[in-house]
Amino acid sequence: MKINAKGIIYFIPIFLYPPLQFTYVFPAPFRITLMVFLVVSLFLGSRNIVKKDLMISTLLLLLYVNFIVINISSTEGLITSSSVLLTFVLAYALGRGVAKSQKIKVRLIKTYRFLFLLIPLFSVASIVYYKLFGQYNIFPPYTEGYNYIYTPFGAMLTKSLFGIEVYRSFFYFIEPVYLGFFYAVNIFYFPKDYRKKVDYFLWANVIGGILTFSFLFYFLVILFLILKKNSVLDSVWKKTIIIILLVVVYLGVDVMGDSSSSERLYRMSLFFGMMNEFSLAQFMFGHGFVTDTGVGKSFSAGLLTSIYEVGVFNVFLMVMFFGTISNNKSYMYTLLFISMLMFEPIKLPLFWTLMVILSVVDIEKDGKKELKNMIICKHIISA
């Protein structure tokens, strides 16, 4: 596995933010400074201004003004507003960069591929290390709030299944559900041009996804197998893999029976129970970031949390912004919606990185198809 050192160094600010737990090891001013340098570098590499840039800039300005107004009485809320805006600006800069520079595009895709070859290896290594040496937390001041088992290779949860201890290994992601989403999307949508003949990336992500025991991973894999045409798993192994995954889904639900699923549904129900107390202004524009929900728990769903924090109007604007980044690809809206049912993807630089990669790949395919049609037409006219 060739290490893309330049890409890792160039895009390292992306990996200093959630959903990775250890990001708080690095002081916020340090992370923000690196992120600003990355964004400026990407913009300097693609200076041409087009009509789409003006539209996106206006959209981001409107969002930021709304965020400031909503959070005007909270210093922490204002800081969060700026942080969220910086994440959006990163997505915008990445989109411009990869669309206008082949070098940036290749570097970004290869860096992402390397990361998701490494993470499954660390997940396996974490289980092996724990069985041989036990726990060892290399980030104790920053991860004490999590009820996880730690090794130098990541975090794990343990559950008992028929008297057997099962390990849910998910690197240093905040929860298994976050990593499960990326694994599932990687398996089916990561560009084929950047996969090897022997697809180590595919199988590394399959193994890593299974080890998360995240219901979202299994659900998405089965959904994509059913819906996606020309799947990378369209082969003689397809039916076998479906059967195996169905079995693992059952085991996964059993393993998680006393934890995330029922708790997540309960937290979501809290939101709908509070809706009657919302004023029209609060429903449209939200209560502000880091607002106490009044029930001592988060709503555990990104869409509901976003509506509570910034309101329906601003959620609509954020979806519009997503459309400009994804080039309005319908399947990417599906990915956004599914992810927002489980967590808050719009606040995660890594999520936007994946979306930018997928949007550019689709553009390339459309461009090649259009070019091929033009060549065919030219031959017909010549004849």
C-alpha positions as CSV (number, residue, x, y, z in Angstrom):
1,M,0.0,0.0,0.0
2,K,1.7,3.1,-1.2
3,I,1.6,6.0,1.2
4,N,0.4,9.3,-0.3
5,A,2.4,11.5,2.1
6,K,1.9,14.8,0.2
7,G,-1.9,14.3,0.1
8,I,-2.1,13.4,3.8
9,I,-0.1,16.5,4.8
10,Y,-2.1,18.7,2.5
11,F,-5.5,17.5,3.6
12,I,-4.7,16.8,7.3
13,P,-7.0,19.7,8.5
14,I,-10.0,17.6,7.4
15,F,-8.9,14.8,9.8
16,L,-8.6,17.1,12.8
17,Y,-12.3,17.5,13.2
18,P,-15.2,15.2,14.2
19,P,-16.3,12.5,13.7
20,L,-12.9,11.5,14.9
21,Q,-12.6,11.5,18.7
22,F,-8.9,12.5,19.0
23,T,-9.4,15.8,17.2
24,Y,-9.8,17.6,20.5
25,V,-6.2,16.8,21.3
26,F,-5.4,19.7,19.0
27,P,-6.4,23.2,20.3
28,A,-9.2,24.8,18.4
29,P,-7.1,27.8,17.2
30,F,-4.5,25.3,15.7
31,R,-7.2,23.3,13.9
32,I,-9.0,26.4,12.6
33,T,-5.7,28.0,11.4
34,L,-4.8,24.9,9.4
35,M,-8.3,24.7,7.9
36,V,-8.2,28.3,6.8
37,F,-4.8,27.7,5.2
38,L,-6.2,24.7,3.3
39,V,-9.3,26.7,2.2
40,V,-7.2,29.6,1.0
41,S,-4.8,27.3,-0.8
42,L,-7.7,25.6,-2.6
43,F,-9.2,29.0,-3.7
44,L,-5.9,30.3,-4.9
45,G,-5.5,27.2,-7.1
46,S,-8.7,27.9,-8.9
47,R,-9.3,31.7,-9.1
48,N,-11.7,31.9,-12.1
49,I,-15.1,33.2,-10.9
50,V,-18.2,31.8,-12.6
51,K,-21.9,32.4,-12.1
52,K,-22.2,29.3,-9.8
53,D,-19.6,30.9,-7.4
54,L,-21.7,34.0,-7.0
55,M,-24.8,31.9,-6.2
56,I,-23.0,29.8,-3.6
57,S,-21.3,32.8,-2.0
58,T,-24.7,34.5,-1.6
59,L,-26.2,31.3,-0.2
60,L,-23.4,31.0,2.4
61,L,-23.6,34.7,3.3
62,L,-27.4,34.3,3.9
63,L,-26.8,31.2,6.1
64,Y,-24.1,32.9,8.1
65,V,-26.2,36.0,8.7
66,N,-29.1,33.8,9.9
67,F,-26.8,31.9,12.2
68,I,-25.4,35.1,13.7
69,V,-28.9,36.5,14.3
70,I,-30.1,33.2,15.9
71,N,-27.1,32.9,18.2
72,I,-26.5,36.6,18.9
73,S,-26.9,36.2,22.7
74,S,-24.6,33.2,23.0
75,T,-20.8,33.4,22.6
76,E,-20.5,29.6,22.3
77,G,-23.3,29.7,19.7
78,L,-21.5,32.4,17.7
79,I,-18.3,30.3,17.7
80,T,-20.2,27.2,16.5
81,S,-21.8,29.3,13.8
82,S,-18.4,30.3,12.5
83,S,-17.2,26.7,12.7
84,V,-20.1,25.4,10.7
85,L,-19.7,28.1,8.1
86,L,-16.0,27.2,7.8
87,T,-17.0,23.6,7.2
88,F,-19.3,24.8,4.4
89,V,-16.6,27.0,2.9
90,L,-14.3,24.0,3.0
91,A,-16.8,21.9,1.0
92,Y,-17.2,24.8,-1.5
93,A,-13.4,25.1,-1.8
94,L,-12.9,21.4,-2.2
95,G,-15.6,21.3,-4.9
96,R,-13.9,24.1,-6.9
97,G,-10.5,22.7,-6.4
98,V,-11.2,19.2,-7.6
99,A,-13.3,20.4,-10.5
100,K,-10.6,22.7,-11.8
101,S,-7.4,20.9,-10.9
102,Q,-6.6,17.3,-11.8
103,K,-3.7,17.3,-9.4
104,I,-5.9,18.3,-6.4
105,K,-8.6,15.8,-7.4
106,V,-6.2,12.8,-7.7
107,R,-4.5,13.8,-4.4
108,L,-7.8,14.1,-2.5
109,I,-9.2,10.8,-3.8
110,K,-5.9,8.9,-3.1
111,T,-5.7,10.4,0.4
112,Y,-9.3,9.3,1.1
113,R,-8.6,5.8,-0.3
114,F,-5.5,5.5,1.9
115,L,-7.4,6.5,5.0
116,F,-10.1,3.9,4.4
117,L,-7.6,1.2,3.7
118,L,-5.8,2.1,7.0
119,I,-8.9,2.4,9.3
120,P,-10.1,-1.3,8.7
121,L,-6.6,-2.5,9.4
122,F,-6.6,-0.5,12.7
123,S,-10.0,-1.9,13.6
124,V,-8.7,-5.5,13.3
125,A,-5.5,-4.6,15.0
126,S,-7.4,-3.1,17.9
127,I,-9.2,-6.4,18.6
128,V,-6.0,-8.4,18.4
129,Y,-4.1,-5.9,20.7
130,Y,-6.9,-6.0,23.3
131,K,-7.0,-9.8,23.3
132,L,-3.2,-10.0,23.8
133,F,-2.4,-6.9,26.0
134,G,-5.7,-5.5,27.2
135,Q,-6.7,-1.8,27.2
136,Y,-4.4,1.1,26.6
137,N,-5.7,4.6,26.1
138,I,-3.3,7.0,24.4
139,F,-5.7,9.9,24.7
140,P,-6.9,9.7,28.3
141,P,-7.6,13.4,28.9
142,Y,-9.8,13.6,25.8
143,T,-11.8,10.4,25.8
144,E,-12.8,9.8,29.4
145,G,-16.4,10.8,28.6
146,Y,-16.8,7.7,26.3
147,N,-17.7,4.3,27.8
148,Y,-15.4,2.5,25.3
149,I,-12.5,0.1,25.4
150,Y,-9.4,1.8,24.0
151,T,-6.2,0.4,22.4
152,P,-3.6,2.3,20.5
153,F,-5.5,1.4,17.4
154,G,-8.9,2.7,18.3
155,A,-12.1,2.3,20.3
156,M,-14.3,-0.7,20.8
157,L,-17.6,-1.7,22.5
158,T,-18.1,-5.2,23.8
159,K,-21.4,-7.1,23.9
160,S,-22.3,-10.6,24.9
161,L,-23.9,-12.8,22.2
162,F,-25.0,-16.3,23.3
163,G,-22.2,-16.2,26.0
164,I,-19.6,-15.1,23.4
165,E,-18.0,-11.7,23.7
166,V,-18.4,-9.7,20.5
167,Y,-16.3,-6.6,19.7
168,R,-17.6,-3.6,17.8
169,S,-14.4,-2.0,16.5
170,F,-14.7,1.4,14.9
171,F,-11.2,3.1,15.0
172,Y,-11.5,6.5,16.8
173,F,-14.8,7.5,15.3
174,I,-17.3,9.0,17.8
175,E,-19.7,6.1,17.3
176,P,-19.9,2.9,15.1
177,V,-22.8,4.4,13.2
178,Y,-20.6,7.2,11.8
179,L,-18.0,4.8,10.4
180,G,-20.6,2.3,9.2
181,F,-22.1,5.0,6.9
182,F,-18.7,5.8,5.3
183,Y,-17.9,2.1,4.8
184,A,-21.2,1.3,3.1
185,V,-20.9,4.3,0.7
186,N,-17.3,3.5,0.0
187,I,-18.1,-0.1,-1.0
188,F,-20.7,0.9,-3.7
189,Y,-19.8,4.5,-4.8
190,F,-16.1,5.0,-4.4
191,P,-14.7,5.6,-8.0
192,K,-13.8,2.4,-9.8
193,D,-10.9,4.1,-11.6
194,Y,-9.1,4.3,-8.2
195,R,-9.6,0.7,-7.3
196,K,-7.0,-2.0,-8.0
197,K,-7.6,-5.1,-10.1
198,V,-7.6,-7.0,-6.8
199,D,-10.0,-4.7,-4.9
200,Y,-8.4,-4.5,-1.5
201,F,-10.3,-1.2,-0.8
202,L,-13.6,-3.0,-1.3
203,W,-12.9,-5.9,0.9
204,A,-11.2,-3.8,3.6
205,N,-14.3,-1.7,3.8
206,V,-16.5,-4.8,3.9
207,I,-14.5,-6.3,6.8
208,G,-14.4,-3.0,8.6
209,G,-18.1,-2.5,8.2
210,I,-18.9,-5.9,9.6
211,L,-16.7,-5.2,12.6
212,T,-18.7,-2.1,13.5
213,F,-21.9,-4.1,14.0
214,S,-23.7,-0.9,13.0
215,F,-27.2,-1.6,11.8
216,L,-26.9,1.4,9.5
217,F,-24.0,-0.3,7.6
218,Y,-26.0,-3.5,7.0
219,F,-29.1,-1.7,6.1
220,L,-27.3,0.5,3.5
221,V,-25.4,-2.4,2.0
222,I,-28.6,-4.4,1.4
223,L,-30.4,-1.3,0.2
224,F,-27.6,-0.5,-2.3
225,L,-27.5,-4.1,-3.5
226,I,-31.2,-3.9,-4.3
227,L,-31.2,-0.4,-5.8
228,K,-27.9,0.2,-7.4
229,K,-27.4,-0.9,-11.0
230,N,-23.9,-2.0,-12.2
231,S,-22.9,-2.6,-8.6
232,V,-19.3,-3.4,-7.8
233,L,-20.7,-6.5,-6.1
234,D,-22.7,-7.7,-9.2
235,S,-21.0,-11.1,-9.5
236,V,-21.4,-14.7,-8.6
237,W,-20.8,-13.8,-5.0
238,K,-23.7,-11.4,-4.8
239,K,-26.3,-13.8,-3.5
240,T,-23.8,-15.3,-1.1
241,I,-22.9,-11.9,0.3
242,I,-26.5,-10.9,0.7
243,I,-27.2,-14.1,2.7
244,I,-24.2,-13.5,4.9
245,L,-25.1,-9.9,5.5
246,L,-28.7,-10.8,6.4
247,V,-27.4,-13.2,9.0
248,V,-25.0,-10.6,10.4
249,V,-27.8,-8.1,10.5
250,Y,-29.8,-10.4,12.7
251,L,-26.7,-10.9,15.0
252,G,-26.0,-7.1,14.9
253,V,-29.6,-6.3,16.0
254,D,-29.2,-8.9,18.8
255,V,-25.9,-7.5,19.9
256,M,-27.3,-3.9,20.0
257,G,-30.6,-5.0,21.5
258,D,-29.9,-3.2,24.8
259,S,-28.3,-0.1,23.4
260,S,-28.5,2.2,20.4
261,S,-31.6,1.4,18.5
262,S,-34.2,1.8,21.2
263,E,-32.4,4.7,22.8
264,R,-32.1,6.5,19.4
265,L,-35.8,6.1,18.7
266,Y,-36.6,7.4,22.2
267,R,-34.5,10.5,21.7
268,M,-36.1,11.2,18.4
269,S,-39.6,10.9,20.0
270,L,-38.5,13.7,22.4
271,F,-38.3,16.2,19.5
272,F,-41.9,15.5,18.3
273,G,-43.1,15.7,21.8
274,M,-41.7,19.2,22.1
275,M,-42.9,20.5,18.7
276,N,-46.1,21.9,20.2
277,E,-44.0,24.2,22.3
278,F,-42.2,25.8,19.3
279,S,-43.2,29.3,18.2
280,L,-43.5,29.9,14.5
281,A,-40.2,31.8,14.6
282,Q,-38.4,29.0,16.4
283,F,-39.8,26.4,14.0
284,M,-38.6,28.5,11.0
285,F,-35.3,29.8,12.3
286,G,-34.5,27.5,15.3
287,H,-33.3,28.0,18.9
288,G,-29.6,28.4,18.2
289,F,-26.6,26.2,18.4
290,V,-25.7,24.4,21.7
291,T,-29.1,25.2,23.1
292,D,-30.2,23.0,26.0
293,T,-33.1,20.9,24.7
294,G,-34.7,21.0,28.1
295,V,-34.9,17.2,28.3
296,G,-31.2,16.5,29.2
297,K,-30.6,14.6,26.0
298,S,-29.8,15.3,22.3
299,F,-32.4,14.2,19.7
300,S,-29.9,11.7,18.2
301,A,-30.9,12.5,14.6
302,G,-29.1,15.1,12.6
303,L,-32.2,16.3,10.7
304,L,-34.2,16.9,13.9
305,T,-31.2,18.5,15.7
306,S,-30.7,20.8,12.7
307,I,-34.4,21.8,12.7
308,Y,-34.2,22.5,16.4
309,E,-31.0,24.5,16.2
310,V,-31.4,26.5,13.0
311,G,-35.0,25.9,11.9
312,V,-36.8,24.6,8.7
313,F,-35.8,27.7,6.6
314,N,-32.1,27.3,7.2
315,V,-32.2,23.5,6.8
316,F,-33.8,24.2,3.4
317,L,-30.9,26.6,2.6
318,M,-28.3,24.0,3.7
319,V,-30.0,21.4,1.5
320,M,-29.8,23.9,-1.4
321,F,-26.1,24.3,-0.7
322,F,-25.6,20.5,-0.7
323,G,-27.3,20.5,-4.1
324,T,-24.6,22.9,-5.5
325,I,-21.8,20.7,-4.1
326,S,-23.4,17.4,-5.2
327,N,-24.4,18.8,-8.6
328,N,-28.0,17.8,-7.8
329,K,-27.3,14.1,-8.1
330,S,-30.5,12.4,-6.8
331,Y,-28.7,9.4,-5.1
332,M,-26.5,11.9,-3.2
333,Y,-29.7,13.5,-1.8
334,T,-30.6,10.0,-0.6
335,L,-27.3,9.7,1.1
336,L,-27.7,13.0,2.8
337,F,-31.2,12.2,4.0
338,I,-30.2,8.7,5.4
339,S,-27.2,10.1,7.1
340,M,-29.2,13.0,8.7
341,L,-31.5,10.5,10.2
342,M,-28.6,9.2,12.3
343,F,-26.2,12.0,12.9
344,E,-25.3,15.6,11.7
345,P,-23.2,15.1,8.5
346,I,-23.3,18.7,7.5
347,K,-21.0,19.6,10.4
348,L,-18.4,17.0,9.4
349,P,-15.5,17.9,6.9
350,L,-15.0,14.2,6.2
351,F,-18.6,13.9,5.0
352,W,-18.2,16.8,2.6
353,T,-14.9,15.3,1.4
354,L,-16.7,12.1,0.4
355,M,-19.6,14.0,-1.2
356,V,-17.2,16.1,-3.3
357,I,-15.4,13.0,-4.5
358,L,-18.6,11.4,-5.6
359,S,-19.9,14.6,-7.3
360,V,-16.7,15.0,-9.4
361,V,-16.7,11.3,-10.4
362,D,-20.2,11.6,-11.7
363,I,-19.3,14.8,-13.6
364,E,-16.4,12.9,-15.2
365,K,-18.7,10.0,-16.3
366,D,-21.2,12.5,-17.7
367,G,-18.5,14.3,-19.6
368,K,-17.0,11.1,-21.1
369,K,-20.5,10.0,-22.2
370,E,-21.2,13.4,-23.8
371,L,-17.8,13.3,-25.6
372,K,-18.5,9.8,-26.8
373,N,-21.9,10.9,-28.2
374,M,-20.3,13.9,-29.9
375,I,-17.7,11.7,-31.6
376,I,-20.4,9.2,-32.8
377,C,-22.5,12.1,-34.2
378,K,-19.5,13.5,-36.0
379,H,-18.8,10.1,-37.7
380,I,-22.5,9.9,-38.7
381,I,-22.4,13.4,-40.2
382,S,-19.2,12.7,-42.0
383,A,-20.6,9.5,-43.5
